[in-house]
Amino acid sequence: MRVLDFDNTIYDGESPLDFYLFSLRFAPRNIRYILPVIYHLIRYQRSKSSREDIEKAINKYIHQFLTSFDDIPTVVNAFWDSHMHKIKPWYTPRPDDVIITASFNYTMDEFMRRTGISCCICSTIDYETLELIHLNFGDNKVKAFKEAFGDDVIPDEYYTDNLVDLPMMRYAKKAFLVKGNSVTPYEAG
């Protein structure tokens, strides 16, 4: 089984940031969230944010952000129409791939539909209340993977760009670090 992180691994960049920036054309007043978004993404990239830090930030802003749109699916479709080119050339989707990511279901569901991949373990926003249900970040990825597949299933390969995923890297039989389009084996110690 091949399991892959999404942002900066198979997607060139941080899709939540790209979605946020793209969405400003639909709701320009959301510019007010730019500083918190950048601050938390930089901390995440540098492995300086705890899951609790990120959850607090998301819970503070997500409902206001999503309710600013008249039609979220229209914004998401338009985003993927203009951003599918950011899937890195090294990656060829397989229907049995498992994507495990901190990105949110409201954008990932459409990506999965477009690529034909059937399994995505991602951060979850309740479509009814627009509140955070689950943040799939760091050690939460192993827990979420086991909940989805059971304790006996171990990924054959895990691909990521960030050592914040070390728990998942250690859990898989083989781990790979992705930098740009370069994929190299990683020996998790």
C-alpha positions as CSV (number, residue, x, y, z in Angstrom):
1,M,0.0,0.0,0.0
2,R,1.3,3.4,-1.0
3,V,0.4,6.2,1.4
4,L,1.2,9.8,0.6
5,D,1.1,13.2,2.3
6,F,-0.4,15.9,0.1
7,D,0.9,19.4,0.5
8,N,4.5,19.9,-0.7
9,T,4.6,16.2,-1.4
10,I,2.4,15.6,-4.4
11,Y,1.0,19.1,-4.5
12,D,3.5,21.8,-5.2
13,G,2.9,24.2,-2.3
14,E,0.4,24.4,0.6
15,S,-3.0,23.9,-0.9
16,P,-4.8,25.5,2.1
17,L,-2.8,28.7,1.6
18,D,-3.4,28.5,-2.2
19,F,-7.1,28.0,-1.6
20,Y,-7.2,30.9,0.8
21,L,-5.5,33.2,-1.6
22,F,-7.6,32.0,-4.6
23,S,-10.8,32.4,-2.6
24,L,-10.2,36.1,-2.0
25,R,-11.6,36.8,-5.5
26,F,-14.9,35.4,-4.2
27,A,-14.8,37.0,-0.7
28,P,-12.2,39.9,-0.7
29,R,-13.0,40.8,2.9
30,N,-11.3,37.5,4.0
31,I,-8.0,39.3,3.5
32,R,-8.2,39.9,7.3
33,Y,-7.2,36.3,7.9
34,I,-3.9,36.6,5.9
35,L,-1.6,37.2,8.9
36,P,-2.9,34.3,11.0
37,V,-2.8,32.0,8.0
38,I,0.8,32.8,7.1
39,Y,1.9,32.8,10.8
40,H,0.6,29.3,11.4
41,L,1.7,27.9,8.0
42,I,5.3,29.1,8.7
43,R,5.3,27.5,12.1
44,Y,3.9,24.3,10.7
45,Q,6.6,24.2,7.9
46,R,9.3,24.7,10.6
47,S,7.7,22.0,12.8
48,K,7.2,24.6,15.5
49,S,3.4,24.3,15.9
50,S,1.7,21.7,18.1
51,R,-1.5,20.1,17.0
52,E,-3.3,22.1,19.7
53,D,-1.9,25.4,18.4
54,I,-3.2,24.7,14.9
55,E,-6.6,23.4,16.2
56,K,-7.1,26.6,18.2
57,A,-6.3,28.8,15.2
58,I,-8.6,26.8,12.9
59,N,-11.4,26.9,15.4
60,K,-11.1,30.6,15.8
61,Y,-11.4,31.4,12.1
62,I,-12.8,28.5,10.0
63,H,-16.6,29.1,10.5
64,Q,-16.3,32.8,9.6
65,F,-14.1,32.0,6.6
66,L,-16.4,29.4,5.1
67,T,-19.6,31.2,5.7
68,S,-18.3,34.2,3.8
69,F,-18.9,32.2,0.5
70,D,-22.3,31.9,-1.1
71,D,-21.5,28.5,-2.6
72,I,-18.4,26.7,-1.2
73,P,-18.5,23.9,-3.9
74,T,-18.4,26.5,-6.7
75,V,-15.3,28.0,-5.1
76,V,-13.6,24.6,-4.6
77,N,-14.3,23.5,-8.2
78,A,-12.9,26.8,-9.5
79,F,-9.9,26.3,-7.4
80,W,-9.1,22.9,-8.7
81,D,-9.8,24.0,-12.3
82,S,-7.0,26.4,-11.9
83,H,-4.7,24.4,-9.6
84,M,-4.6,20.8,-10.8
85,H,-1.4,21.8,-12.7
86,K,0.3,22.0,-9.3
87,I,0.3,18.2,-8.9
88,K,4.0,17.4,-9.2
89,P,5.1,15.5,-12.3
90,W,6.7,12.6,-10.3
91,Y,3.3,11.7,-9.0
92,T,0.9,9.5,-11.0
93,P,-2.3,8.8,-9.1
94,R,-3.3,5.2,-8.5
95,P,-6.8,4.3,-7.5
96,D,-5.6,2.4,-4.5
97,D,-3.3,5.2,-3.2
98,V,-4.1,6.5,0.3
99,I,-3.7,10.2,0.8
100,I,-3.2,11.2,4.4
101,T,-3.0,15.0,4.9
102,A,-3.7,17.9,7.2
103,S,-5.6,19.5,4.3
104,F,-9.4,19.7,4.6
105,N,-12.1,17.5,3.3
106,Y,-13.9,20.4,1.6
107,T,-11.0,20.8,-0.9
108,M,-9.7,17.2,-0.8
109,D,-13.0,15.6,-1.7
110,E,-13.0,17.3,-5.1
111,F,-9.3,16.4,-5.7
112,M,-10.1,12.7,-5.0
113,R,-13.1,12.8,-7.3
114,R,-11.0,14.2,-10.1
115,T,-8.1,11.7,-9.7
116,G,-10.2,8.6,-9.0
117,I,-8.4,7.9,-5.7
118,S,-10.8,6.4,-3.3
119,C,-9.2,6.9,0.1
120,C,-8.2,10.2,1.7
121,I,-7.6,10.6,5.4
122,C,-7.7,14.3,6.0
123,S,-8.6,17.0,8.4
124,T,-12.4,17.2,8.6
125,I,-14.8,20.1,8.7
126,D,-18.4,19.3,9.4
127,Y,-20.3,20.3,6.2
128,E,-23.4,21.3,8.3
129,T,-21.8,23.3,11.1
130,L,-18.6,24.3,9.4
131,E,-16.6,23.4,12.6
132,L,-13.4,21.4,12.9
133,I,-14.1,17.8,13.7
134,H,-10.6,16.3,13.3
135,L,-7.2,17.8,12.5
136,N,-5.0,15.2,10.8
137,F,-1.6,16.5,11.8
138,G,1.6,14.8,13.1
139,D,0.9,11.8,15.4
140,N,-2.8,12.1,14.6
141,K,-2.0,10.6,11.1
142,V,-0.9,7.2,12.6
143,K,-4.0,7.1,14.8
144,A,-6.3,8.1,11.9
145,F,-4.6,5.5,9.6
146,K,-5.1,2.7,12.2
147,E,-8.7,3.7,12.7
148,A,-9.3,3.5,8.9
149,F,-7.4,0.3,8.3
150,G,-6.9,-1.5,11.6
151,D,-3.8,-2.1,13.7
152,D,-2.5,-4.9,11.5
153,V,-2.2,-2.9,8.3
154,I,1.2,-1.2,7.8
155,P,1.9,1.0,4.7
156,D,4.5,-0.4,2.4
157,E,5.6,3.1,1.4
158,Y,5.0,6.5,2.9
159,Y,5.9,9.8,1.1
160,T,6.2,13.2,2.8
161,D,8.0,16.5,2.6
162,N,8.2,17.2,6.3
163,L,9.7,15.5,9.4
164,V,6.6,16.6,11.3
165,D,5.3,13.3,9.8
166,L,8.0,11.3,11.5
167,P,5.5,9.2,13.4
168,M,4.0,8.0,10.1
169,M,7.4,7.6,8.6
170,R,8.4,5.3,11.4
171,Y,5.2,3.4,11.1
172,A,5.6,2.6,7.4
173,K,7.9,-0.2,6.1
174,K,9.7,2.4,3.9
175,A,9.6,6.2,4.0
176,F,10.5,8.7,1.4
177,L,11.3,12.4,1.6
178,V,10.1,14.6,-1.2
179,K,11.8,17.8,-2.0
180,G,10.5,19.5,-5.2
181,N,10.4,16.6,-7.7
182,S,13.2,14.7,-5.9
183,V,12.1,11.6,-4.0
184,T,14.7,9.9,-1.8
185,P,14.5,7.0,0.7
186,Y,14.5,8.1,4.4
187,E,15.8,5.9,7.2
188,A,13.6,6.7,10.2
189,G,15.6,6.0,13.3
